[in-house]
Amino acid sequence: VQFVESGGGLVQPGGSLRVSCAVSIRLFRFFSMAWYRQAPGKQRELVASITVGERTNYADSVKGRFTISRDNAKNTVYLQMNSLKLEDTAVYFCNILRNDGAPGRDWGQGTQVTVSS
């Protein structure tokens, strides 16, 4: 499985950004997907997830500000980030979300999101 994240960048607090993840996997539409992030010196954390039926779930820290979506025709998952805060600065990764709640084994290179004034 390959993940190619893109769309990161530098944004001011309160700004918006959309990151994308192209996934090379057969039968993408049958997998739940998730976005994770890792800030410097911190562990990787689950940010948002979306099921096959497009049910979504979010970490409390991003609820109401981030929106996860997917396009099964393009094997792509998106994360729309609004009202960005300094603490959202991190490298963002996507991965499949297994039935046991754990991510898949493989990871992409991630995309850097920096929120700074």
C-alpha positions in Angstrom: 0.0 0.0 0.0 1.3 3.5 -0.9 0.1 6.8 0.5 1.0 10.1 -1.1 0.0 13.1 1.0 0.0 16.6 -0.4 -1.3 20.1 0.2 0.5 21.1 3.3 2.1 24.5 3.8 2.4 27.6 5.9 -0.8 29.3 7.1 -1.6 32.0 9.6 -3.7 31.3 12.7 -7.3 31.3 11.7 -6.6 30.3 8.2 -7.6 27.2 6.2 -5.9 24.4 4.3 -6.9 21.3 2.6 -4.6 18.3 2.5 -5.1 15.3 0.2 -3.9 11.7 0.2 -3.8 9.5 -2.9 -3.9 5.8 -1.9 -2.6 3.0 -4.0 -4.7 0.0 -2.8 -7.1 -2.3 -4.5 -10.7 -1.9 -3.5 -10.1 1.4 -1.7 -13.8 1.9 -1.3 -13.9 -1.0 1.2 -11.5 0.5 3.6 -12.1 2.9 6.4 -9.5 5.7 6.2 -8.0 8.1 8.7 -5.8 11.1 9.1 -3.1 11.2 11.7 -0.6 13.9 12.7 2.7 14.0 14.5 4.0 17.2 16.1 7.7 17.6 17.0 8.5 15.7 20.2 5.1 14.1 20.3 3.5 10.8 19.4 1.5 10.3 16.3 -2.2 10.9 17.0 -5.5 10.1 15.3 -7.1 13.2 14.0 -10.1 12.1 12.0 -11.6 9.0 10.4 -14.2 8.1 7.8 -15.8 4.7 7.3 -16.9 2.9 4.2 -20.3 4.3 4.8 -18.8 7.8 5.2 -19.5 8.0 8.9 -16.9 10.4 10.4 -15.2 10.8 13.7 -12.9 13.4 15.0 -10.5 14.1 17.9 -11.9 16.5 20.4 -9.1 19.0 19.6 -10.3 19.4 15.9 -14.0 18.8 16.2 -16.0 21.5 14.5 -12.9 22.8 12.6 -11.7 19.8 10.5 -13.7 17.8 7.9 -12.6 14.5 6.5 -14.0 13.3 3.2 -13.2 10.7 0.5 -13.6 10.3 -3.2 -13.7 6.6 -4.0 -13.4 7.2 -7.8 -10.1 8.8 -7.2 -8.8 6.6 -4.3 -8.3 9.9 -2.4 -9.1 11.0 1.1 -9.1 14.7 2.1 -8.9 16.7 5.3 -10.3 20.3 5.2 -8.8 22.3 8.0 -10.4 25.5 9.1 -9.8 28.0 12.0 -6.3 26.6 12.2 -4.4 27.0 15.5 -0.7 27.1 16.4 -1.1 23.7 18.0 -2.2 22.2 14.7 1.3 22.4 13.4 2.5 18.9 12.6 3.2 16.4 9.8 -0.1 15.0 8.6 -0.4 11.4 7.4 -3.2 9.2 6.1 -3.6 5.5 6.5 -6.2 2.8 6.5 -8.1 2.3 9.7 -8.3 -1.4 10.6 -11.2 -2.9 12.3 -9.3 -3.1 15.6 -8.7 0.7 15.4 -5.1 0.5 14.6 -3.5 2.0 11.4 -2.1 -0.1 8.6 1.6 -1.1 8.6 2.8 1.2 5.8 3.1 5.0 6.0 3.7 7.7 3.4 6.0 10.7 3.8 3.3 12.9 5.2 2.7 16.6 4.5 3.9 19.4 6.7 1.4 21.8 8.0 2.8 24.9 9.8 0.5 27.4 11.5 2.4 30.5 12.3 2.0 34.3 12.4 
